Amino acid sequence: MTGAIRIDVLTIFPEVVDGFCASSLLGRARRSGLLDLRCHDIRSQATDVHRSVDDAPFGGGAGMVMKPEPVFATVEAVDPRDR
């Protein structure tokens, strides 16, 4: 794809993002070669057996926070020269 705008999306739900983008205006741009949209699964870079990407917040409290390790590993796995 020459001249296409490349967008790399880091997500734990690549199928959802890809499905949405396939059936929207973004899908038309992808099919016409104007957009190069790539979804990367953060869970693929998790190192534990459960592929965990979140953890309890420091100091307690409600909710969960993303672990930085799988996010950084996913960013490093994306090759900017990969065309």
KALIN-V30193 format. One record per pair of residues at least 24 apart in sequence whose ideal C-beta (glycine too) atoms are under 10 Angstrom apart, sorted by sequence separation. I is the first residue (numbers start at 1). J is the second residue. D is the distance in whole Angstrom. If there is no record, write none. Layout:
I_J_D ; I_J_D
This chain:
5_29_8 ; 14_38_9 ; 15_39_8 ; 17_41_10 ; 42_66_8 ; 45_69_8 ; 46_70_5 ; 4_29_9 ; 14_39_4 ; 42_67_9 ; 45_70_5 ; 4_30_9 ; 13_39_9 ; 14_40_7 ; 15_41_9 ; 44_70_8 ; 45_71_8 ; 47_73_8 ; 14_41_5 ; 43_70_7 ; 45_72_8 ; 46_73_8 ; 4_32_9 ; 7_35_7 ; 8_36_9 ; 9_37_7 ; 10_38_10 ; 11_39_6 ; 13_41_8 ; 14_42_9 ; 42_70_5 ; 45_73_4 ; 46_74_9 ; 1_30_9 ; 4_33_6 ; 5_34_7 ; 6_35_8 ; 7_36_7 ; 8_37_8 ; 9_38_7 ; 10_39_8 ; 11_40_7 ; 12_41_7 ; 13_42_9 ; 14_43_9 ; 41_70_10 ; 42_71_6 ; 44_73_9 ; 45_74_5 ; 3_33_8 ; 4_34_6 ; 5_35_6 ; 6_36_4 ; 7_37_5 ; 8_38_5 ; 9_39_5 ; 10_40_5 ; 11_41_7 ; 12_42_5 ; 13_43_9 ; 14_44_9 ; 44_74_7 ; 45_75_9 ; 2_33_8 ; 3_34_8 ; 4_35_6 ; 5_36_7 ; 6_37_8 ; 7_38_7 ; 8_39_8 ; 9_40_7 ; 10_41_8 ; 11_42_7 ; 12_43_6 ; 42_73_8 ; 43_74_9 ; 45_76_9 ; 1_33_5 ; 4_36_4 ; 5_37_9 ; 6_38_7 ; 7_39_10 ; 8_40_6 ; 10_42_6 ; 11_43_9 ; 12_44_10 ; 42_74_5 ; 45_77_6 ; 1_34_8 ; 3_36_10 ; 4_37_9 ; 41_74_8 ; 42_75_10 ; 44_77_8 ; 1_35_8 ; 2_36_10 ; 12_46_10 ; 40_74_5 ; 1_36_5 ; 10_45_10 ; 40_75_9 ; 40_77_7 ; 40_78_6 ; 12_51_9 ; 38_78_8 ; 12_53_6 ; 12_54_9 ; 38_82_9 ; 36_83_8 ; 12_66_9 ; 12_70_9 ; 12_71_10 ; 10_70_9 ; 10_71_7 ; 11_74_9 ; 10_74_5 ; 10_75_7 ; 8_74_9 ; 8_75_9 ; 10_77_10 ; 10_78_8 ; 8_78_5 ; 8_79_10 ; 8_80_9 ; 6_80_9 ; 8_82_10 ; 6_82_9 ; 6_83_8 ; 4_83_9 ; 2_83_8 ; 1_83_7
